[in-house]
Amino acid sequence: MKKLSQLSARELEVVEGILNGVEGAIIIDENGIIRVFTDHYQRESGLVKEQVLGKRVDEVFPHTRLLEVLNTGKAITADMWELNGKSQIVSRVPIMSEGKIIGVLGLNIFRYLNEARGFATRVQKMFSELKYYKEEVQRIYGAKYSLGAIIGKSKEILEAKEMVQTIAPTNNPVLIYGETGTGKELFAHAIHQESARREGPFVRVNCAGIPDNLIESELFGYEEGAFTGARKGGKPGKFELAHHGSIFLDEVSELSWTAQAKLLRALQENEIERVGSTSLTAVDTRIISATNIPLNKLVAEGRFRKDLFFRLNTFTIKVPPLREHFSDLPLLCQHFINNYNQENGTTVKGISNEALQLLTTYHWPGNVRELNIAIERACIDARKGIITVDNLLRFTQNVSRQNISSENYRGFDIKEARKEAEKAVIIRALKASNNNRRKAAELMEISRSTLYNKIIELEID
């Protein structure tokens, strides 16, 4: 092992030439003797280099901390050092060879204090921008609802919430099944919030709202020039945006066969391929999907890949329809009343027992979402006091108490009663949209394919 004290003058000149690039630098050997003293320190100190080299560092600079590093072997970084009344910001690091300290390097991080202030300003700006970016990502791609936002104390709701708490800590895919308007997205938010990924993004994708020819580029992104109109520089897909977070695929049953194949690869390999790319991108994303059509039924019909179904269906949460937990009606109604009092400036206190009883006689094909709308209308009508039956019926077109309770169906088969109620809502939506099925689907907040299936199933002309 060659010691610093054993280096030749030529070798030390080479080292000094390198260090002159950072200007302020001193090297002492294992005995504390100054071996390198760069031009910057010569100018700043007013000392002559030839008079400094070969002397112990504490003889030249009595308050130096280079010897402290030599004795302890611990670096001192970003420290203030006064040189001729000027503040320098320096670091001192041990020079090691074969596990032993053979000297210490002291070097300037900044020559002058104003350089340090400028750097600090830039760093502060960088962190401010980074914080802003993170906050923006969280605002756009953040989960909004916690488990506490799911209203209900019925056995069915409590079981579903308990399932969330069991599943959330894992990284496995989750499939949420429930009819339209049952609150599947609330459960997806809650799963993300209860997981270790809660600080990461929560990216929502409505698979039914994206045309088949765009779904792949939306999910997996695209490269520049991948197709006509492609953005310069390309665009990341939802999976890349959801890296280290969760992606929620609502109405996953609407994915095309090709998109299903790509989704399967993302699940199996944890990597995606942008449209127009020849390389793969690794992604760390948890998939939460939702459907209002049983996927096993679509698999049997050849409309959904069996292998993808098994991947998505690692865990399943069933969100019950409103008619199966009517005991939660008082809590739900009061929750919506409180919300609309804040939004609309009303002072409604609650809902009458007669009005609540009327709500239980309806089959609610739109579930909690439909109830929400009904309570909002009733709050606007009542303005204050208690919601009555009249407030519930005021804004319902061509409807009587008999209609809302579906008493036109005289049987006792609840499935048939539900069909009759759904049929009535669909017919009403079609009439309101002049038989424009796209607009009718938007009115009911369901996908067009779901509407088409319902029209065939319910034999609507």
N, C-alpha and C positions, 0 to 999 in steps of 0.2 A: 504494500500500500504506500503510494507516494503522498507525502504530506505537502501542504501549501508552502511551508517554509523551504521545501526542497525544489520548488519550481524555479526554472531558470528565468532570467530577465526577459528573454525572448518569449517564453510561454506566458509570462505575466502581461507583456505588451499585447499579445493576442487577446487575452481575456479583457484587458482594458479597452481595446478597440471595439469589442463586442458591446461592452457596457456603456460606452460613450453614446450608443444609440438611445439609451434611456437617460443619459446625461448624469444625474446624481447617483453615484454608487461608490461604496467603500467596501473593501474586502480585508478582513484581518485573518491571520493564520491561527494555528492551534495555540500559539503563545500570546495572542492578543496584539501581534505586530501588524501594522498597516502594510499591505502588500499591493493594493490597488487604490488609487485616489483619482477619480475622473476629473476632466477639465471643468465641468460644471461646479464641483465643490471648490476647486481652486479659485474660480472667479468669485463665487459667492462668499468664500471665507477670507479671501485676500492672502491666503497662505501659498507658499511656493511648494510645488509638488515634491521637488527633490529634498526639501527640508522635512517633509512629512513622512515619506516612505521610509520604512525601517524603524520607526518609533512605535512605542506602545500607544494604543489608541486613547487611553485615558490620560496620557501626557499631553496629547493635542486637544482632545475634547473631554474635559474632566467629568462632564455629566452624561457621557454616552451610555447607552444600554446594550451596546454590542457585546460587552463582556458578560452581561447577565444572560444573554442567549447562549454564549459560548459555554457558560457553566451549567445551565439548566437543560439546554437542547431544545427549549420551547421557543417557537417563533413569536415575535411581537409584530402584529400587523396594524397598518393604518394608524400609526401613532404620531403625535405632534412632537416636532423637534425644532428648537430655536437655533438658528445659525446667523450670527451677526445681527440679531434683532429681527430677523425674518422667519416667519413660521413656515416650516416644511412638513409635509405629510409623508412619513417614511414607513417602510416595513423592514424588519430584520429577521433573516431566516438562517438556520444552521446549514452548513455545507457538510454533507455526510459522505463517507466512503467506507464500504464494508461494515456498515453499522456503527461507525465511530465518527465523532465530530472532528473535522479537520480545519474548521474555520467558520466564519460568519460573513454573510453578505448583507450589507445595508444599502437600500436603494430608495430613491424618491418615487412615490406614486404620483405626486404632483409637485412641480417645481415651485409653484406659487399658490398662495391660499385662494386667490380669486379663481384659479383653475379648479380647485376643489369645490368652491361654491357653485361654479357653473356646472360641474359634474353632478353635484347634489341636486341642483335644480332639474337637470335632465332626468335623473333617476326618479325624483318625485313625480315629474310629469309622466314618466313611463308607467309608474305604479298607479297613478291616477287614471290613466287611460286604460290600463289593465283591469282596474277595479270597475271602471265604467263598462268595459266590454263584458266582464263577467256578470255585472248586474243586468246588462241588456240581454245577455244570453238567458239568464235566469228569468227575466221578465217575459221574453218571447217563448222560451222553451223551459219553463219551470212548472212544476206541479202546484196547483192552486188549492187543492182540497186535501185535508187530512182525514183520518178515520173518524174524527169527531164531527165532520161535516155530513156524515151519513146518518140521517135522522131515522130513528125507530128503535123500539124496545121489544118488538115481537120476537118470538122464537126464531122465525125464519131470518130476520135481519141480523139478530145476534149471532146466529150460526154462520152467516156469510161473513160478518165482521171478524169472528174468531178465526175463520179460514184465512182471511187476509193476514192476520197476525202470525199465523203458522207458516204461510207461504212466503211472505215478504222478505225475511232474512236470507232466503236462498237466491241463487242466480238463475234458477230454472224458468223456462217459459211458462206463462199463465194464460189460460183461455177463459174468458168471462162470457158466460151465456145468459141471455135474458131478452125478453121481448122489447120492442121499441119503447123508449121512454122510461125504462125501469131504473136508470141511473148507473149504467155500466161504466161510463167514464169516471164517475165519482170513485168507484172501486179501483179503477186503474190508477188514478191519482194517489189514492190511499196506499196502494201496494208500493208505489215508488217512494212515497213519503216515509213509509215504515221500513224501508230497506236501507242498506249501507250506501246505496247510490243516491241518496236524497240530495246531496250537494251537487250532483251531476245534472245534466239536462234531461227534461222529460218532453220528448218530441211526439206530437200528436199527428196522425195521418188518417184521414177519412178515405179509405180505399174506394168507396162508392162514388166519391166526389171527383175522382181523377180519371180522365179518359184512359182506355186501355193502352193507347199508343204513347201515353206519357207516364204511366205508372212506374215503369222501370227507371226512367231518368229521375223521377221524383224520389224514389226509394234509394237508388244506388248512385245517382249523379251522372254526369257526362263529361267527356273531354271536349276541348275546343275543336270545332269542325266536325263533331260527331253527326250532326244533321243540320239542315238548313235552319238558320235562326238561332243556332247554339251560341251561347254567350262566350265572348272572348275570354280565354283562360279557363273555360269550363265551369262547372258548378258542382259543389258537393251535394250528395243526396242526404236524405233524412237519416240514414244509418250513420253516416260520418258525423252529422251534427249531434247524434245521440251517443257519441263515443263516451265511455265511462258513465253512461246514464241509462235511461230506459226509452224504448220506442213503443208507442201505443198504436196498434193497427186496428182501428175501428172498422167494423163491417169487413173483416178479413175474407169473408166468403165471396166478396166481389172481385178478388184478385184474378187476373187472367192466368191461364195455364202456364205461360212462359214466366210470368212474374212469380208464380208459385215455385217453379223450379229454381229460380235465383234466390228466393227467400229460403228455400231448403238448404242451399249451399251456405248461405250466410249463417244459418243455424248450426250446420254440421262443422264448418271449417272456421267460423268466426272471421270471415273475410268476404269482401264484396268486390265486384268488378264494375267500374263505371262504364256506361254506354260509350262505345268507341275506343275503349282502352284495351291494352293487351297485358296489363299487369293487374295484380290483385292488391287490395288494401285491407290490412288487418283492422278489425273493429271489435270493440269490447262493449257490447250493447245487450241489454236484457229486453226480450220481446214479450210484450203484454198485448194480447189480441182480444177482440170481442166480436160476437156475432149474435144476430137474432134468429138465425136459421141453424138448426143442429148440423154441425159439420159432418157427423157420421151419416146423416141422410144424404148430403151432397156427395159424399164418398161413394155411397151405394148407387147413386145416380150417375157416377162417372164425371162429376163436375168439380171434384176437389181431390187433390192427390192424397192417397192413403198415407204415404210416408211422411208428408208434411203434416197431416192431421195428427199422427202419433207424436211428432216433434212438438207441435203447438200445445198438445193436450197433456203435457206432463202433469200439470195441476189444473183443475177446473173449479171455477166459482160460479154457482148458479144464483143469479139475482132474481128473487121472486117477483111475480107481477103484483100490482097493487091489490087486486082482488083476493090474494092469498094472505095478505097481512092488513086487513081493514082495522085491526086494533091500533095501528099506527096512524090512522086518519087524524085524530085530534092533535097529535104532535106535529104531523106534517102541515096541517092547516095553520096551526099557530105559528110555525116557523115561517111559512110563506106570508102570513099576515104581518109579522114583524118586519120581514124584508121589505114589503111593499109600503108599509108605514114610513120607513126610512126613505125609500126611493120617491114616493109620490106625496109625502107630507100628510098622509091620512092619519086618523087616530082610531082605527078599528081595534077593539079590545079582544074580540074572539068571534066564535061562530055558535049559533044556537043549536040545541040538541036536535030540533026538528030538521035543520039544514044538514047536520051531520048524518042523521038517519037517512035522509034522501041520498046523500053521497054513497051510502053503503048499498043502495039498491041499483046503482049503475055499475056496469062491468068494466069501465075504464080501459078501452083498447089502447089508448095512448099512455096509460099508466101514470106515474108520478108527474111526468111532464105535462100531461093533459090536466091533471089536478092543479098543478101550479098555475096554468093559464086561467082555469076556472076561478081560482081564488083571487088572482090578480083582478079579473073583471069584477068580481063581487066586491072587492075592496074599493075599487074606483066608484062603484055604484053606491055603496053604503057610506063611504067617506069617514064615518065615525060610528061608535056604538058597536052593535053586534050584527054579524052577517046573518041574514034570514034566507028562507027559501026563495023569496021574491028576488033578493039580490043575486042569488045563484042563477035564476032563470032569465033575468032581465035581458042579457045580451045574447041569449041563445036563439038563433033564428028558427021560426016555425016549430017551436018545441013547447011541449007542455010537461007538466009533472009526470004524466004517463010516459012520454017519450024518453025523458032522461033516465027513468027507472027501467026502461026497456020492457015495460009490461005488455008490449005488443007480442012478445014471445010468451006463450002460455004453458010451455013444458017445464020440466025440472032438470033437463040435461044441461049442465053448466057450460059444456063445450059448445053445444048448439047455441046457447044464449050468447056466448062470446062471438061466435060466427055472425049471428044476426046483428050484434052491436058493431062489429068491424065492418060488415057490409053496409050498414047505414052510414057510418062515418066516411067510407070510401065513396059511396054514391054522392054524399053531400059535397065532398071535396071535388069530385069530377064535375058536378054541376057548377060549383063556385069558380072553376077554372075553365068552363066551357069545353069540357072533355079533353083539355090539354093535360096529358098524363104526367109530363115533366113538372108542370106547375102544381098539379094535384099532389104529386109525391113531395114537393117542397112544402106545401101547406101542412102535410101530415108529418114532415120531417123524417121521411123514410126514403130509401133508394128506389130508383125506377124499377130495377129488377124485382125488388120486394113487392112493389105495387103490381107489376105484371103477374107475379106468382099468385098474389091474393085475388086478383080479378079472375084468374083461371080457377083457383081453388073454390072461390065463393060463387062462381058462375054468374058474374056481373056482366050484363050486356053492354 
